[in-house]
Amino acid sequence: MPSKLDTGEMVNGKKHGYWITYYANGVKRSEGNYIHGKKDGPWINYHKNGNISGKASFRDGKNS
């Protein structure tokens, strides 16, 4: 279940589409796409100061 620090859509109880999560201070924590509850495509993670901490690519929920 998404928290108030998550933005995105749920389809049939699973995350689906573009999601962004935030730290409690309002800075973006991560962003990327879900397909039927599994990460899919490029994802970006951020430090609490807003700088990029890393990038990854997923396919069907697995790091590719």
DSSP file (Angstrom, degrees, kcal/mol; ACC not computed):
  #  RESIDUE AA STRUCTURE BP1 BP2  ACC     N-H-->O    O-->H-N    N-H-->O    O-->H-N    TCO  KAPPA ALPHA  PHI   PSI    X-CA   Y-CA   Z-CA
    1    1 A M              0   0    0      0, 0.0    13,-0.0     0, 0.0     2,-0.0   0.000 360.0 360.0 360.0 130.7    0.0    0.0    0.0
    2    2 A P        -     0   0    0      0, 0.0     2,-0.1     0, 0.0     6,-0.0  -0.336 360.0-139.3 -67.2 147.6    1.5    3.4   -0.9
    3    3 A S    >   -     0   0    0      1,-0.1     3,-1.8     4,-0.0     0, 0.0  -0.403  34.4 -94.3 -93.7 178.0    2.3    5.8    1.8
    4    4 A K  T 3  S+     0   0    0      1,-0.3    -1,-0.1    -2,-0.1     0, 0.0   0.591 126.0  62.0 -69.6  -7.5    1.7    9.6    1.8
    5    5 A L  T 3  S+     0   0    0     17,-0.0    17,-2.3    16,-0.0     2,-0.4   0.288  93.7  78.7 -99.0   9.2    5.3    9.9    0.5
    6    6 A D  E <   -A   21   0A   0     -3,-1.8     2,-0.4    15,-0.2    15,-0.2  -0.903  58.6-166.4-114.8 144.6    4.5    7.9   -2.7
    7    7 A T  E     +A   20   0A   0     13,-2.4    13,-2.0    -2,-0.4     2,-0.3  -0.999  40.4  82.2-129.7 134.1    2.8    9.1   -5.8
    8    8 A G  E     -     0   0A   0     -2,-0.4     2,-0.3    11,-0.2    11,-0.1  -0.925  68.4 -72.9 159.7 179.6    1.5    6.8   -8.5
    9    9 A E  E     -A   16   0A   0      7,-0.7     7,-2.4    -2,-0.3     2,-0.4  -0.744  26.7-147.1-106.2 151.1   -1.4    4.6   -9.5
   10   10 A M  E     -A   15   0A   0     -2,-0.3     2,-0.5     5,-0.2     5,-0.2  -0.952  11.5-171.2-112.3 135.4   -2.6    1.2   -8.2
   11   11 A V  E >  S-A   14   0A   0      3,-3.1     3,-1.5    -2,-0.4    -2,-0.0  -0.985  76.7 -16.2-127.5 119.6   -4.2   -1.2  -10.6
   12   12 A N  T 3  S-     0   0    0     -2,-0.5    -1,-0.1     1,-0.3     3,-0.1   0.873 130.2 -52.3  53.1  40.3   -5.8   -4.3   -9.1
   13   13 A G  T 3  S+     0   0    0      1,-0.2     2,-0.4    24,-0.0    -1,-0.3   0.549 119.3 104.1  78.0   8.5   -3.9   -3.7   -5.9
   14   14 A K  E <  S-A   11   0A   0     -3,-1.5    -3,-3.1    20,-0.0    -1,-0.2  -0.934  79.1-103.0-124.1 147.0   -0.5   -3.4   -7.6
   15   15 A K  E     +A   10   0A   0     -2,-0.4    22,-3.1    -5,-0.2     2,-0.3  -0.435  47.1 174.0 -63.2 136.1    1.7   -0.4   -8.4
   16   16 A H  E     +A    9   0A   0     -7,-2.4    -7,-0.7    20,-0.2    19,-0.2  -0.973  38.6   6.6-150.8 131.3    1.4    0.3  -12.1
   17   17 A G  E    S- B   0  34A   0     17,-3.2    17,-2.3    -2,-0.3     2,-0.3  -0.556 106.3 -10.2  96.0-163.8    2.8    3.2  -14.1
   18   18 A Y  E     - B   0  33A   0     15,-0.2     2,-0.4    -2,-0.2    -9,-0.3  -0.569  65.5-173.3 -79.9 128.2    5.2    6.0  -13.2
   19   19 A W  E     - B   0  32A   0     13,-3.3    13,-2.2    -2,-0.3     2,-0.4  -0.930  12.4-170.0-123.7 145.6    5.9    6.3   -9.4
   20   20 A I  E     -AB   7  31A   0    -13,-2.0   -13,-2.4    -2,-0.4     2,-0.3  -1.000   6.8-163.2-130.7 133.4    7.9    8.8   -7.4
   21   21 A T  E     -AB   6  30A   0      9,-2.5     8,-3.6    -2,-0.4     9,-1.4  -0.878   9.4-156.5-113.6 152.7    8.8    8.3   -3.7
   22   22 A Y  E     - B   0  28A   0    -17,-2.3     6,-0.2    -2,-0.3     2,-0.1  -0.917  16.7-119.2-128.5 149.9    9.9   11.1   -1.4
   23   23 A Y    >   -     0   0    0      4,-3.1     3,-2.3    -2,-0.3     6,-0.1  -0.400  43.9-100.8 -73.0 163.8   11.9   11.5    1.8
   24   24 A A  T 3  S+     0   0    0      1,-0.3    -1,-0.1     2,-0.1    -2,-0.0   0.766 123.8  62.8 -59.5 -25.5   10.0   13.0    4.8
   25   25 A N  T 3  S-     0   0    0      2,-0.1    -1,-0.3     1,-0.1     3,-0.1   0.434 120.9-107.8 -81.7   2.5   11.7   16.4    4.0
   26   26 A G  S <  S+     0   0    0     -3,-2.3     2,-0.3     1,-0.3    -2,-0.1   0.377  76.1 133.9  91.5  -4.8    9.9   16.4    0.6
   27   27 A V        -     0   0    0     21,-0.1    -4,-3.1     1,-0.1    -1,-0.3  -0.590  67.1 -98.8 -80.3 141.0   13.0   15.7   -1.5
   28   28 A K  E     -B   22   0A   0     -2,-0.3    -6,-0.3    -6,-0.2    22,-0.2  -0.340  37.1-176.9 -59.7 134.3   12.5   13.1   -4.2
   29   29 A R  E     -     0   0A   0     -8,-3.6    17,-2.8     1,-0.4     2,-0.3   0.801  62.4 -17.1-101.1 -43.5   13.9    9.6   -3.1
   30   30 A S  E     -BC  21  45A   0     -9,-1.4    -9,-2.5    15,-0.2    -1,-0.4  -0.986  54.1-165.5-159.2 159.9   13.3    7.5   -6.3
   31   31 A E  E     +BC  20  44A   0     13,-1.9    13,-2.2    -2,-0.3     2,-0.3  -0.984  28.6 108.9-152.9 142.9   11.4    7.5   -9.5
   32   32 A G  E     -BC  19  43A   0    -13,-2.2   -13,-3.3    -2,-0.3     2,-0.3  -0.978  54.4 -69.3 172.0-174.3   10.6    4.9  -12.1
   33   33 A N  E     -B   18   0A   0      9,-0.5     7,-2.7     7,-0.4     2,-0.4  -0.770  28.1-162.0-108.6 143.9    8.0    2.7  -13.7
   34   34 A Y  E     -BC  17  39A   0    -17,-2.3   -17,-3.2    -2,-0.3     2,-0.4  -0.939   2.7-163.4-116.7 145.3    6.1   -0.3  -12.5
   35   35 A I  E >  S- C   0  38A   0      3,-2.8     3,-1.4    -2,-0.4   -19,-0.2  -0.961  80.7 -24.7-126.7 113.7    4.2   -2.8  -14.6
   36   36 A H  T 3  S-     0   0    0     -2,-0.4   -20,-0.2     1,-0.3   -21,-0.1   0.883 129.6 -45.4  50.7  45.5    1.8   -4.9  -12.6
   37   37 A G  T 3  S+     0   0    0    -22,-3.1     2,-0.4     1,-0.2    -1,-0.3   0.435 118.1 105.1  85.4   0.6    3.7   -4.4   -9.4
   38   38 A K  E <  S-C   35   0A   0     -3,-1.4    -3,-2.8   -23,-0.2    -1,-0.2  -0.941  75.9-110.8-118.1 136.7    7.2   -5.0  -10.8
   39   39 A K  E     +C   34   0A   0     -2,-0.4    22,-2.8    -5,-0.2     2,-0.3  -0.360  41.4 178.1 -60.8 139.6    9.8   -2.4  -11.5
   40   40 A D  E     +     0   0A   0     -7,-2.7    -7,-0.4    20,-0.2    19,-0.2  -0.942  40.9   0.3-150.5 123.9   10.4   -2.1  -15.3
   41   41 A G  E    S- D   0  58A   0     17,-3.6    17,-2.2    -2,-0.3     2,-0.1  -0.531 104.3 -10.7  98.0-167.4   12.7    0.3  -17.1
   42   42 A P  E     - D   0  57A   0      0, 0.0    -9,-0.5     0, 0.0     2,-0.4  -0.427  58.7-169.9 -73.1 141.1   15.1    3.0  -15.9
   43   43 A W  E     -CD  32  56A   0     13,-3.2    13,-2.3   -11,-0.2     2,-0.4  -0.973   6.4-158.3-128.1 144.5   15.0    4.0  -12.2
   44   44 A I  E     -CD  31  55A   0    -13,-2.2   -13,-1.9    -2,-0.4     2,-0.3  -0.987   4.6-161.7-124.1 133.4   16.8    6.9  -10.5
   45   45 A N  E     -CD  30  54A   0      9,-2.9     8,-2.7    -2,-0.4     9,-1.5  -0.873  10.0-157.2-112.2 148.5   17.6    7.0   -6.8
   46   46 A Y  E     - D   0  52A   0    -17,-2.8     6,-0.2    -2,-0.3     2,-0.1  -0.902  15.2-122.8-127.1 150.9   18.4   10.3   -4.9
   47   47 A H    >   -     0   0    0      4,-3.3     3,-2.1    -2,-0.3     6,-0.1  -0.399  43.5 -99.4 -76.9 166.4   20.3   11.3   -1.8
   48   48 A K  T 3  S+     0   0    0      1,-0.3   -21,-0.1     2,-0.1    -1,-0.1   0.712 124.6  59.8 -62.2 -20.0   18.4   13.4    0.8
   49   49 A N  T 3  S-     0   0    0      2,-0.1    -1,-0.3   -22,-0.0     3,-0.1   0.464 121.3-106.7 -87.7  -0.1   20.0   16.5   -0.6
   50   50 A G  S <  S+     0   0    0     -3,-2.1     2,-0.1     1,-0.3    -2,-0.1   0.286  77.2 130.9  96.3 -10.8   18.5   15.8   -4.0
   51   51 A N        -     0   0    0      1,-0.1    -4,-3.3    -5,-0.1    -1,-0.3  -0.485  68.8 -98.3 -74.4 147.8   21.7   14.7   -5.8
   52   52 A I  E     -D   46   0A   0     -6,-0.2    -6,-0.3     1,-0.2     3,-0.1  -0.473  35.8-176.7 -66.7 130.1   21.4   11.5   -7.8
   53   53 A S  E     -     0   0A   0     -8,-2.7     2,-0.3     1,-0.4    -7,-0.2   0.648  62.0 -27.6-101.0 -20.5   22.8    8.5   -5.8
   54   54 A G  E     -D   45   0A   0     -9,-1.5    -9,-2.9     2,-0.0    -1,-0.4  -0.944  47.6-135.9 177.4 162.3   22.4    5.9   -8.5
   55   55 A K  E     +D   44   0A   0     -2,-0.3     2,-0.3   -11,-0.2   -11,-0.2  -0.970  22.6 173.8-132.0 148.4   20.6    4.6  -11.6
   56   56 A A  E     -D   43   0A   0    -13,-2.3   -13,-3.2    -2,-0.3     2,-0.4  -0.969  21.9-137.7-148.5 161.7   19.4    1.2  -12.5
   57   57 A S  E     -D   42   0A   0     -2,-0.3     7,-3.6   -15,-0.2     2,-0.3  -0.988  20.3-165.9-126.1 135.8   17.4   -0.6  -15.1
   58   58 A F  E     -DE  41  63A   0    -17,-2.2   -17,-3.6    -2,-0.4     2,-0.4  -0.885  12.2-169.4-122.7 150.8   14.8   -3.2  -14.4
   59   59 A R  E >  S- E   0  62A   0      3,-2.5     3,-1.7    -2,-0.3   -19,-0.2  -0.950  81.4 -17.3-138.6 117.3   13.0   -5.8  -16.5
   60   60 A D  T 3  S-     0   0    0     -2,-0.4   -20,-0.2     1,-0.3   -21,-0.1   0.870 129.7 -50.9  54.9  40.0   10.1   -7.7  -15.0
   61   61 A G  T 3  S+     0   0    0    -22,-2.8     2,-0.4     1,-0.2    -1,-0.3   0.386 116.5 109.6  84.0  -3.2   11.2   -6.7  -11.5
   62   62 A K  E <  S-E   59   0A   0     -3,-1.7    -3,-2.5   -23,-0.2     2,-0.2  -0.876  76.2-110.0-111.3 140.1   14.8   -7.8  -11.9
   63   63 A N  E      E   58   0A   0     -2,-0.4    -5,-0.3    -5,-0.2   -23,-0.0  -0.457 360.0 360.0 -63.6 125.6   17.9   -5.6  -12.2
   64   64 A S              0   0    0     -7,-3.6    -6,-0.2    -2,-0.2    -1,-0.2   0.422 360.0 360.0-115.5 360.0   19.1   -5.8  -15.8
